Amino acid sequence: MQVAILMIHVAIAIALVVLILLQQGKGAEAGAAFGGGASQTVFGSRGSGNFLSRATAVLAAGFFATSLTLAYFASQAGEAAPEVGIPDAEVIEQQNSAPTLDEGSSGVDNAAPVLEESSD
């Protein structure tokens, strides 16, 4: 189910990009007002604003719906999956505090002794 929605999501994203690139900007209307290029449009002399803007709105709504659905699936998978590979802070502290001997060391602590203050 999740793979099917992901494939639909990708298809909608590609179609959305294509539709947005097909639309003309605001500056193209000024040239069309003087008669330039009106006869060469695919969607007629009225332009493609109505069709393309509605199709873009429908695809955008579909994109948001599939995005929310995929986010829901991801949150459900995150709750069900165990925490693998993420150690607890207590485990790390225990591992760091345990004394370890290297194979080449003699086990003698060469650290300087700590002098305690006397309370006279």
HUKA-V668586 format. One record per residue. N is the residue number from 1. SS is DSSP state (H for helix, E for strand, C for the rest). PHI is phi as a letter, one per 40 degrees, with the letter a starting at -180 (* if undefined). D_LAST is the distance of its C-alpha to the last C-alpha in Angstrom with 2 decimals. Layout:
BEGIN
N/SS/PHI/D_LAST, N/SS/PHI/D_LAST
END
This chain:
BEGIN
1/C/*/76.62, 2/H/c/73.76, 3/H/c/75.56, 4/H/c/78.76, 5/H/c/77.01, 6/H/c/75.30, 7/H/c/78.71, 8/H/c/80.19, 9/H/c/77.25, 10/H/c/77.85, 11/H/c/81.61, 12/H/c/81.11, 13/H/c/78.73, 14/H/c/81.33, 15/H/c/84.13, 16/H/c/82.09, 17/H/c/81.49, 18/H/c/85.21, 19/H/c/86.29, 20/H/c/84.02, 21/H/c/85.33, 22/H/c/88.91, 23/C/c/88.55, 24/C/c/89.65, 25/C/c/87.55, 26/C/c/88.50, 27/C/c/90.02, 28/H/c/92.62, 29/H/c/94.31, 30/H/c/95.45, 31/H/c/97.40, 32/H/c/98.92, 33/H/c/100.19, 34/C/c/102.51, 35/C/g/104.00, 36/C/c/102.01, 37/C/g/101.30, 38/H/c/102.26, 39/H/c/104.90, 40/H/b/102.58, 41/C/c/99.98, 42/C/c/99.55, 43/C/c/99.15, 44/C/g/102.02, 45/C/c/102.39, 46/C/c/100.02, 47/C/g/97.19, 48/C/b/94.67, 49/H/d/92.16, 50/H/c/92.98, 51/H/c/92.98, 52/H/c/90.05, 53/H/c/87.84, 54/H/c/88.51, 55/H/c/87.96, 56/H/c/84.69, 57/H/c/83.54, 58/H/c/84.44, 59/H/c/82.70, 60/H/c/79.59, 61/H/c/79.45, 62/H/c/79.84, 63/H/c/77.11, 64/H/c/74.66, 65/H/c/75.67, 66/H/c/75.15, 67/H/c/71.82, 68/H/c/70.57, 69/H/c/71.94, 70/H/c/70.23, 71/H/c/66.93, 72/H/c/67.32, 73/H/c/68.01, 74/H/c/64.97, 75/H/c/62.68, 76/H/c/64.13, 77/H/c/63.65, 78/H/c/60.03, 79/H/c/59.26, 80/H/c/61.00, 81/C/c/59.55, 82/C/c/56.31, 83/C/c/53.44, 84/C/b/54.20, 85/C/g/52.16, 86/C/b/49.42, 87/C/c/46.22, 88/C/c/43.68, 89/H/c/40.34, 90/H/c/38.55, 91/H/c/40.66, 92/H/c/39.84, 93/H/c/36.07, 94/H/c/36.42, 95/H/c/38.52, 96/H/c/36.14, 97/H/c/33.02, 98/C/c/34.78, 99/C/c/34.21, 100/C/b/37.50, 101/C/b/38.61, 102/C/c/41.30, 103/C/c/44.12, 104/C/c/43.43, 105/C/c/39.66, 106/C/c/38.27, 107/C/g/35.55, 108/C/c/32.76, 109/C/c/30.11, 110/C/c/30.01, 111/C/c/27.33, 112/C/c/24.33, 113/C/c/21.19, 114/C/c/18.50, 115/C/c/15.09, 116/C/c/12.28, 117/C/c/9.16, 118/C/c/5.95, 119/C/b/3.83, 120/C/c/0.00
END
